[in-house]
Each structure stands twice: as structure tokens, then as C-alpha cells.
């Protein structure tokens, strides 16, 4: 299929494009900046340019709508409420309307688990984006899958993270790796290839956890850092030396609906992070 990726030059566009090309699909990567790689076809443009968006939708089989300002832009005060509204709300409306006018019936909409943090601007705009997705799924009989990943900016994005350790501190409290987000999107595309959906599933993407639910319910029952030490004894001193907190309890999200719909099985856990930190140190692994 010819698959349009809005914001296709970003981190998720990068990982998706490689996998789409590998399985014989053609990613069409619409973005205001050029990708760092040559996978797929790059088209320069913004989702806020309705004429460009309309022409881009021609001969497209499926849309993966990624383009958005993210929570980090709110946290760093890099974007204001007007920026968030323009791209995340108006831009999402433009994408769905252009897809509807082009007769496109398959859309994967990238939302965020931050919809539960409605006091923030970012989360609020994602709530509104999901409402747009539901509206178009119903009014235009589109097959739309909305994915709610946790924050997934990868360690190699040096604009956000100065080092692998800085990324690890963010991941530590519970997160999803970009490879697992890519898995969820690819599974969504595959589902839309195989069948027409009568409903608009909204599915959470979280990472893998070595800790059991019982561990989380009785966290550090034997003292601060005891749960971590029981699972990862060989890494305890290392994480303390890097300023990471072995007593920090992660937050785990419910992905049962995602597993039911997609067969989603996240593979990257804290153990993977610890192995990479032990092997590569503060520099982290090379960019994939």
C-alpha cells in the first residue's frame, strides 16, 4: 500500500518507514523538514496547508497521522496554546477532512496517554483530536484506529536528551520504547489491510515490564530498592553510580484491549535498558 505518514520526518516516521519499505509498502512522508534517511518518498509541506494536503492524499491507501506538538514542547514552554491548537486540533481536522474528501477509509491516529492529564494544554488537544477521529469514523464510515502511546521520544534524539542516562531517567518511571510503538502502528496497519472496522478502537501502548502486578502492589516491601535488587542484583551498584533511583516505582498502564485487538506484545523493558547501559555507558547504543 501507499501509506501517508504526516510528520513523517520525525522519529516515529523514521522507524516506521524502514519497516514499511521492508514489507513492500511505500511510505509517503509529509513534513516541513526533510528526513535524515532516504526510505520512502518525501513530500515537503505542512498539514496546515490544505491545498498541499489535498494533493498529497491522491492515490493513498492508508493514513498514519503522527504530526503534533508534544508534551515536551509544553514542558519546555517552546510552544504556546495557539501553536498546540493549530497543529494538534486544526491540523488533525484538516487531515481527516482531506482523507474523507479523497475517499480514504483507513486511518491510524496517533494520540497520547496524556489524554488523562486534561489540565495540560497538550493532553487537552489530544482529547479533542480523538473526538475528531471518532466523528470522522462515524460520519464517513472510516476504519480508524486511535493509538495512545506513552511518551516515546528515543534516546538518539539529542535535541531532547543530552545522554543515554538522561533518557534512562525518563524511561525509569514506566514508558514505552519507540520500537514497541512502531510495532503497534504496524499491527494497526495490518489489521486495516485485512478488515473493515465497525468501531473506532482506542488502544494504549505501554512497554514491557519484568515486575509482576504483585511486585508493583507490594513495592519495596523489604526496604527501599529491594524490589529492584531482587530482579536486577547485578545492576544495582551501576544504576546508583549513574544517579538512577532503584527505589523508584514504575507506573504500568493497561494494554489488555491493545493485546486483544492487535496481538500487541511489547518487548523492551527495564532489563533491556540496563543491558544497554552496561554495554555502552552514558553514550548509549548507536542510532539504529
C-alpha positions in Angstrom: 0.0 0.0 0.0 0.9 3.7 -0.3 0.8 4.9 3.2 0.9 8.6 4.1 2.8 9.5 7.2 2.1 13.0 8.5 5.1 14.3 10.3 7.0 11.6 8.5 10.5 13.1 9.1 10.2 12.6 12.8 11.4 9.8 15.0 8.4 7.6 14.5 8.3 8.3 10.8 11.9 7.2 10.7 11.3 3.8 12.3 8.0 3.2 10.5 9.4 4.0 7.1 12.1 1.4 7.4 9.7 -1.3 8.3 7.1 -0.3 5.7 9.7 -0.4 2.9 11.0 -3.8 4.1 7.5 -5.3 3.8 6.9 -3.8 0.3 4.7 -0.8 1.2 5.5 2.8 0.1 5.7 5.4 2.9 4.8 8.9 1.7 6.4 11.2 4.3 4.8 14.6 4.5 6.8 17.0 6.7 8.0 20.6 6.8 11.6 19.3 7.2 13.4 16.6 5.2 14.0 13.2 6.7 17.5 12.2 7.7 17.2 9.0 5.7 16.0 8.0 2.2 13.3 5.5 3.0 10.1 6.1 1.1 9.0 9.3 -0.7 9.5 12.7 0.9 7.0 15.5 0.3 7.7 18.9 1.7 4.7 20.5 3.3 2.6 21.1 6.3 -0.7 19.6 7.3 -1.9 23.1 7.9 -1.6 23.8 4.1 -5.0 22.4 2.9 -4.0 22.5 -0.8 -0.8 20.6 -0.3 -2.6 18.1 2.0 -5.4 17.5 -0.6 -2.9 16.8 -3.4 -0.9 14.6 -1.1 -3.9 12.4 -0.4 -4.2 11.3 -4.0 -3.7 7.5 -4.5 -3.1 7.0 -0.8 -4.4 3.7 0.7 -3.9 4.5 4.4 -3.0 7.5 6.6 -0.9 7.4 9.7 -1.4 10.7 11.4 1.6 11.5 13.6 2.2 15.2 13.2 1.8 17.1 16.5 3.5 19.2 19.1 4.2 17.0 22.1 4.2 17.3 25.8 7.9 18.2 25.9 7.1 21.3 24.0 4.7 22.4 26.6 7.0 21.4 29.5 9.9 23.5 28.0 7.5 26.3 27.1 8.6 26.1 23.5 5.0 26.3 22.1 2.0 28.2 23.4 -1.7 27.3 23.4 -2.2 28.7 19.9 0.6 26.5 18.5 -0.9 23.4 20.1 -4.4 24.2 18.9 -3.2 24.9 15.4 -1.3 21.7 14.8 -2.9 19.2 17.1 -6.6 20.2 16.7 -6.9 22.2 13.4 -4.2 20.1 11.8 -6.0 16.8 12.8 -9.3 18.1 11.4 -7.6 19.1 8.1 -6.0 15.6 7.9 -9.3 13.8 8.4 -11.3 16.1 6.2 -8.7 15.7 3.3 -8.8 12.0 3.8 -12.6 11.9 3.7 -12.7 14.0 0.5 -10.1 11.7 -1.1 -12.2 8.7 -0.2 -9.6 7.2 2.1 -11.1 4.7 4.5 -8.1 3.6 6.6 -6.5 5.9 9.3 -4.2 5.2 12.2 -4.4 8.2 14.5 -1.5 8.7 17.0 -3.0 10.2 20.1 -1.3 10.0 23.6 -1.8 8.6 27.0 -1.6 12.2 28.2 -5.4 12.5 27.4 -5.8 11.6 31.1 -3.8 14.8 32.1 -6.5 17.2 30.9 -5.3 20.1 32.9 -2.4 20.4 30.5 -2.6 22.0 27.0 -1.1 19.0 25.2 -3.4 16.5 26.8 -6.4 18.7 26.1 -5.6 19.0 22.4 -5.2 15.2 22.2 -8.6 14.8 23.7 -10.1 17.0 21.0 -8.1 15.2 18.3 -9.6 11.9 19.4 -13.1 13.4 19.2 -12.3 14.4 15.6 -11.2 10.9 14.9 -14.4 9.4 16.3 -16.5 11.9 14.4 -15.0 11.1 11.0 -15.1 7.3 11.7 -18.8 7.6 12.3 -19.8 10.2 9.7 -17.7 8.9 6.8 -17.6 5.2 7.7 -13.8 5.2 8.1 -11.9 2.4 9.7 -9.9 4.4 12.3 -7.6 3.0 15.0 -6.6 5.5 17.6 -3.4 4.7 19.5 -2.4 6.2 22.8 1.3 5.6 23.3 3.1 6.9 26.3 5.9 9.4 25.5 8.3 7.6 23.2 11.0 10.1 22.1 14.0 7.9 21.6 17.4 8.1 23.3 19.1 9.1 20.0 17.1 12.4 19.8 19.8 14.7 21.1 17.6 17.7 20.9 15.6 16.3 23.8 18.2 14.1 25.7 21.8 15.0 26.2 22.8 11.5 27.1 21.5 8.0 27.4 21.4 8.3 31.2 19.1 11.3 30.8 16.8 9.2 28.6 17.0 6.4 31.1 15.9 8.7 34.0 12.8 9.5 31.9 12.1 5.9 31.0 12.6 4.6 34.6 9.2 5.6 35.8 7.4 3.5 33.2 7.4 4.2 29.5 7.3 2.7 26.0 10.2 2.3 23.6 9.8 3.7 20.1 10.3 0.2 18.7 7.2 -1.0 20.6 5.2 2.0 19.3 6.3 1.1 15.8 5.1 -2.5 16.4 1.7 -1.2 17.5 1.4 1.0 14.4 2.5 -1.7 12.0 0.0 -4.1 13.6 -2.7 -1.5 13.2 -1.9 -1.1 9.5 -2.0 -4.8 9.1 -5.4 -5.0 10.8 -6.8 -2.3 8.5 -5.4 -4.1 5.5 -7.4 -7.2 6.5 -10.7 -5.9 7.5 -13.1 -3.0 7.8 -13.9 -1.9 11.3 -17.3 -1.1 12.6 -16.0 0.8 15.6 -13.1 3.1 16.5 -10.9 1.3 19.0 -8.8 3.5 21.3 -5.7 1.4 22.3 -3.0 2.2 24.8 0.7 1.4 24.0 2.9 0.8 27.0 6.2 -1.0 27.4 7.2 -4.4 28.8 7.6 -4.9 32.5 9.7 -7.5 34.2 8.0 -6.7 37.5 4.7 -8.6 38.2 1.5 -6.8 39.3 2.1 -8.3 42.8 5.5 -6.7 42.9 4.0 -3.4 42.0 1.3 -3.7 44.6 3.8 -4.5 47.3 6.6 -2.3 46.1 9.8 -2.4 48.2 8.2 -4.3 51.0 11.6 -5.3 52.2 13.0 -1.8 52.1 13.9 0.9 49.6 15.4 -0.6 46.4 14.6 -4.2 47.5 12.3 -5.0 44.5 14.9 -3.7 42.0 17.7 -5.6 43.8 15.7 -8.8 43.7 15.2 -8.6 39.9 18.5 -7.0 38.8 21.1 -7.6 41.5 24.0 -7.4 39.0 23.0 -3.8 38.1 22.2 -2.3 41.5 25.6 -0.6 42.0 25.8 0.6 38.4 22.5 2.4 38.5 23.3 4.1 41.8 26.6 5.3 40.3 24.7 6.8 37.3 22.4 8.6 39.6 19.4 6.4 38.8 17.0 5.5 41.7 16.4 1.8 42.2 13.6 2.6 44.6 11.5 4.4 42.0 8.3 2.6 41.4 7.2 2.5 37.7 3.6 3.1 36.6 2.2 0.4 34.4 -0.7 1.0 32.1 -3.5 -1.4 31.0 -2.8 -2.7 27.5 -5.3 -5.6 27.5 -7.5 -4.1 24.8 -4.5 -3.5 22.6 -3.4 -7.1 23.0 -6.9 -8.2 22.1 -7.2 -6.1 19.0 -3.7 -6.2 17.7 -1.9 -9.1 19.4 0.5 -6.4 20.8 3.4 -7.8 22.8 5.9 -5.1 23.9 9.4 -6.4 24.0 11.5 -3.6 25.5 11.7 -3.5 29.3 13.9 -2.0 32.1 16.2 -5.1 31.7 17.0 -4.1 28.1 17.8 -0.6 29.3 20.2 -1.9 32.0 21.9 -4.2 29.5 22.5 -1.3 27.1 23.7 0.9 29.9 26.2 -1.7 31.0 27.4 -2.2 27.5 27.6 1.3 26.1 27.7 3.6 29.2 26.4 7.1 29.1 26.8 7.5 25.3 24.2 4.7 24.8 23.8 2.4 21.8 24.4 3.8 18.3 21.4 5.1 16.4 19.6 2.1 14.7 
